[in-house]
Amino acid sequence: MRASKGDQLVQHGRVVGQHDQVSEVVEVMGTEGNPPYRVRFPDGHEAVMSPGPDCEVRHQQDKKR
């Protein structure tokens, strides 16, 4: 998994009825786009995440299409 600043990190809900959590990558702390990432959630909360198999990266260029 590789991300860049400005990409979205989507953590999919694991159980029925649980919504996806979408955050914005504000800092890539690993080398060459690898985790961990500092992310910001819509409420302003920030966290450092090393995404697991329930996550995906939505790249900025994909959002422009």
N, C-alpha and C positions, 0 to 999 in steps of 0.2 A: 504494500500500500504506500503510495506516494502522494503528497499534498504540497500545495504552495499557499503562501499567505493570500487570504481572500477566498479560498475554496470553502465549501461547506462540508462539514462532517455530519453524517446522518447516522444516528444510532437507532436501529429498528426496534420496535416494541417486541418483547419476548413472549408475551401472553396475550390472549384475545382481549381486545378493548384497550390495550396500552398503546398510546400514540408514539410515533417516532419523535425523537429529540433531535432538533437541527441546531447546529452551532456553526460559528464562523471561525476558521483557522486564523489566528492573529499572530502566531509565531511557530515556525518549524524549528524544533529543538534538536532533531536528529540530523544526520548528514544526508545530503542528496535527496531531500524530501521525505525521508523516513521518520517514523514516530520517535519520540513523543511529540505531541502538538499542544500548544497553549490555545485553548478555544474560548470563545465568548458566546454565551447563550443570549437569547433575545431580551431577557430580564437584566442583562448587564453582568451576571455572574460569570467569572472566569475559572477555568480548571485546566489542569495538565492531564492529557489523555494519551494512552497507548491503546488504540482501537483494537477490538477483537473481531471475531468473525461475524458479529451482528452489526457491523458498521460498514459504511461505504463513503467514498469521497466523491462529491460532485464538484468537478473542476469548473473554474470561471468560464473558460471558453465553451463548455457544454451549455451553460446557462444563457449564452448570447445567441444560440441558434434558435 
